[in-house]
């Protein structure tokens, strides 16, 4: 528990210091509205056991996605494939939300789960942006709640619609019988996303450190490409 507290305090200080005095920007390459396509690939760096691939298509306020997890060491095979659909909408100034359903298919053991995911984001704070996410397994017990603080700041911009930004982020999850685990916090994630955007195309590089008593402490990296149509 002491290790988690130290990691959490360091994360809060890291996000606040990174955002202090920096220019605000909306330069993240994530598709937040309109039409777009996101392709991303991530890897667990500690033991090289798994890679994750995500494809998202967004049309106006509706998003459709497919997520794949692959085992690189033991069987060199797919472990899981998830299908999801969601709807995003504005609530008030600075507030936006998303509700969605997902089907998690566990290829390794043949099981599956139907899942509800709801999120709320607030961008009206002067220093940080706030995010909240609820994941509820519908055909079994299990709940995960995540809270996050982040801030996208501009490192470089030019007059030709190009930009380079960084987003430090701290995320804390709370688990209630989530795949048999109940813990608060269940995981603390500290990391950053570096984004390079030009016109309607962008690339993200993310580096995130996870600290969990149940899932291990791992360093995860990922690369995403985004086209806004």
Secondary structure, DSSP 8 states (H G I E B T S, - for coil): -HHHHHHHHHHHHHHHHHHTT--B-----S--SSSEEEEEEEEETTT--EEEEEEEEEETTEEEEEEEEEESSSS-EEEEEEEEEEEEEEEETTEEEEEEEEEEEETTT--EEEEEEEEEEE---SS-EEEEEEEEESSS--EEEEEEEEEEEEEEE-TTSEEEEEEEEEEEEEEEEETTEEEEEEEEEEEEEEEEEETTEEEEEEEEEEE-TTT--EEEEEEEEEEE-
